[in-house]
Amino acid sequence: MLALPKFGADTVNEAKTVAKKTSSGSSRPTAKKSGKAAPEVQADDSAGRRPAITDFDKYLLGEGTHRQLWRVLGAHVSAEGTHFAVWAPNARAVSVIGDFNDWDPSRAPMAQVGSNGIWEVTIDGVGEGALYKYHLIDAQGATRLKADPVGFGSQHPPEQASIVRDIDGYGWRDSAWMETRAEAADRRAPVSIYEVHLGSWRRKYDDGGRPLSYKELAQDLVGYVKYMGFTHIELMPVSEYPFDGSWGYQPVGLYAPTIRFGPPHEFRDFIDAAHAEGLGVLLDWVPGHFPTDEHGLATFDGTHLYEHADPKEGFHQDWNTLIYNYGRTEVRNYLVANALYWMEEYHLDGLRVDAVASMLYRDYSRNEGEWIPNQDGGRENYEAISFLKEMNIAVYGADASVMTVAEESTSFPGVSQPVHTGGLGFGYKWNMGWMNDTLSYMEMDPIYRQHHHDEMTRPIMWQFTENFILPISHDEVVHGKGSMLEKMPGSLDEKFANLRAYYGYMWMHPGKKLMFMGCEFAQPEEWSHDGDLNWDAASQPAHGGVQTLVRDLNKLYRETPALHVGDCVPEGFAWICNDPAQSTLGFVRYGDAGDAPVVVMCNFTPVERTDFRIGVPAEGVWEEVLNTDSELYGGGNRGNLGAVTAQPTACDGHDQSVTLTLPPLSTVVLRLKAN
């Protein structure tokens, strides 16, 4: 057994003081003492027990392929007590300190296991809910107090200790969903995602203004998303994070669902409830960087263990965060296993991977001289690219029914193409180019739109190079960008009409859909994480009309094969009419043979167009299945009396055509009526 240094009285007292301060944000202890003697501490091998970490575990850890890393590291409750294990290869000594041993590092020294830098100990009598940290004597002989990198629970920030959580034995009731969810993730399926920041969706003002708990969200949020017709919920990061203002994008506990809304089993209750309603749940996952908080991963054992040592590789200037060293075997293992952890332990249906562009390029947001080229002198981050491929192979290899989604804003090739064909292996990619171009167009006064018509038509040129999701995300309604409604030009009525027309265009355009909470009812203010959505506005007629429109768009999208089967293939789309001078555009959506085609016409001027002739791909009656100017949505109720009949007049390359009334600032949708 490794000889551990003795802890003197001064070290013990220092550890007690620092542990209490850093786990509560003050010098006040955060947990009451149990009133009984601290548990006797014995390492597994000295007690004659079977070691918790097997030789096979050691082999996989050394190889960097332990796909269930969380079953070896972290805190695991058993009948005997709790087994603790942590990776700290350069530490001179490690102990577990907690409320069960008066934060005394002399009572639970850990022993090294093999040559992989893993330390472990089992402490009798410690169980669910115990507070703990790792007390390290680092490579330089200094003391460090760290939260568990693979901890399953944490205290509520600003308190910083890890919490022992028994995550085994949950009684899932979602077998029916799990057996069929592959259909919901397929690129031929309707995918419409509601993006949510759990802390600010809705608050309980009759209870101090607190956010809803996971159990309350399981009823209120799940019920609302189901009612609105979305197919998936995307959660902004819930991996434990110290600072509310980061919205979760600076996680410090990748294996711990944030305690802000409840313990881990209640997070499972939320996911189980969503699955019961036929809704998938995606998680924003942040493997691109982590915060510099002292209790986190930064210089974990006194060395740059998880991050690069050189700030030109290891420090994000934009976010003041640290960048993972993707070239280190153990770090890649830590991250890949984490992706699998959320799928296996929490039945999540996919990961939206944050800030992929920042990972792909060594010069991301850096000036000349502030970055280190790759081995070939280029800007691509080979190690990060390799990691992303490995992660996608592991995730889809474990369960092909899930989806991975890249938030990637550049033209990096093959993001959503299979790894074996040279791609990164993601299932989908956010279409940031579509979002930027179309919002730029919509923000213009309509009098200038004729000169920028290509911003609405150009995105189709790359639409089928990837499996795209069209995103209207949280990033578009914060930091002075204004709400979606505020972006629109004109009078208040025109703002609403512009927004309705844009949403109609978005839902009819090829690509899966994503909308951030509040945008579905045209919240008048931009989003703030400090409060909640303006639900009072949603009860007003104009806002409620937009909400009804989004619900109807989701219904039409889900129930019309032509609007989703071909989202990711060029055969599902064709232009029929583009007139920049009148700021009108039209296209056809096709499904499989036998599916009724859909014709879409958009008028982005405040001028009504009557007797507007367009070609259609088939004879017969074309039903007006949606009109954003309907009075149901707050419009002027101008339209085509429910249907038009094709006439044998050639137009737009078709042998037959129809004449339409295009209301001002509107999208009109026609579907061929079955004979």
Phi, psi and omega in degrees: 000143178297133176285125182260142179292151176280144180262122178283170182299323181295319179296318179300312182296321178297316181297318179300314184295312183294320181298316181292322179294313187282344178264357178230350183082003178209182179275002181277131176301149183261345182227143178284146174291150185285344181085000178240166182297149179297146181300145176292136184252126175219135174291150186303315186291329180283341181268000180079010178275163174290130180303140180289330179256116186276170176298325179292322174301315181299320179297312180295322178297318179293325180281340182080026182236025178279094187288346175242052183306324183292345177276352180250312180267169182093198182246122185237123183277136174223182179295333182279330185158221180232131177265129180247139176212139183213148177266116179208071191295338183255006178285147176277329178201149179223139175226158170263126175241148181189185180289348179274347178226028176059029178055038185257113184291348181278348188268339182222062176293144179259155179249144176287145180244110179066208186247014184267000180082018178268134176245142181213159173196148171249131182246118180295143172081359179265132183216200182311131175092353180291142176270141180204160170217168172260129177259114183247138162264110193278187185299336179261003180088004179274159179269133175229137176246120189233141167290162183283120179299335179243027178290143182269354179204156180221160171292164177288125177303144014275002176293153198231357182287154170280160178235133175293123178232128176271106184261008179275156167082021178287140182267078179299143178235026188249028184300323180297316178296313184299328181285339185241000189292342178302325180296324182287339182263352186294147183289348174269357183268158171287121178237113180228114194252134176256112183273133188226136164259109191299327185287343185231014177290306177208145181239159180261092183283348172274004178221050175079009179077022181286156173288164178291150175278168176304319182292323176290321177296328178299333177265303190288307182292313181300316179298320180293314182296320176299314180300321183283350174087009174290158180259338183219153170250130173250122181267124167301157198311134175245359171299136190307135182220146187277332190242119182302324183292349176276351181062015181098355184276007170233075187283145177244347179225084187296339183257008185240115170298137186302138180284353183306329185243004178136172181284171186304319183293334177283332171296321175296322177303319180298312181295319178301319179294320178297316180296325178298333179263009179076024180252133172277157179233123176252150180241130168294123185242135190238083176264010185271338184190168178211156187285167184269007182310138187297331183275359183265212187279344186302131182035059193301313180248026183093355176237169177280081189281309182266336186248164172291145179284322182279122181299340176292341175247333192249005182230126176275113182292327183292322190245001182053046181235173180255148184255132178300146175272092185291347178276354181267126186305312184292328180290317176300317179300317180302317183282316179297316178298326179295319177301317180290326180303313183294326179289315186282312187278334184239006176054030176294151188261001177168169179234130169262113188272121187282145167053045181298322180302323180293338179275328188285334189237129180291337182260016182303120178055035178234146176275168177304135180087355181256009180217161183251121180296162175285182186297341179259007179085006183262183185261347181290139179268094185301321183293318179293319178299315178298319179298314181298321176297315180299318180298314181294321176298316181294315183294309181288332175292326179283324182198105183285358182273358180264179175226145169245140186231131180260126166273094188226122192256006181250187179261027178306129188283145169071028182301318182254027175255153182301151180297322184290347175257008178101002181274179177276341174094006177290155175282321182219163175224139173294136178267081182291329178296317176301313182298313182296315183293312186289323177292323176301318179294313185292333180285347182282151167299133183307335181295336181262353186295330181300335181273355183230027185302329183294342178291338176268335183260331184300322184302338180293341181296329179246004187303327187255013174279341178221169170273098193264147165249132177273114187254128161247091192257181179301329183296341182272354185229034178221174172056043175082002179284344180081165177286170176300321180294318180297330181294332187285143181275168172096190176293173181300317178299320179291324176302312179298317181296317176302315183294318178298317179298320181293316178298320177299315177301316183298312184290333179274340181289145176304144180121148175289166189243147172217132179225134178281145182307142181092328178293335183290342174239023176054054177308131185290331182259157173288161187289142172228130181287347184282340181239218173222181181293155180277078183291339175296322178297323182299337180275353178276146189307312184294318179290318177298329177295319177296319178300315178296321177300313181298320177298316180291324176298316178299317181297313179298318180297315181293320190269356183245103183306323182299340182268355179222333183301320183258024181304329189243013180227144184294337180295345182271006187214143171206138174288148171236332188202125175221119181228092181303323184298329179257002181052045176242149175211150180214152180206166178246140172249133182241145172252216176281170175303132182096343176279137179294127177288162181235134176250134183237131175233132180240135175240109185258030172239160177278022182250129177287135179250119179250157181050043183271110186268133175224149174283147178231153189277003181203153173286164175117192181268131178250113182280139173276097187271348176198139177216117186290351176269006179301146177295339176299333184255003181099011181269189183270001176064033175266139183180218193233027174055030172094340182189158172224154181247132181293140177248153183281054177244118183294141179195143174054035178081007177245154182282347180226162184206168176229157172250137187235158161259119178257107178299158177298140177048068186211161168237128180244134184238127178243142177229135181296126181282136179293144179291000000 
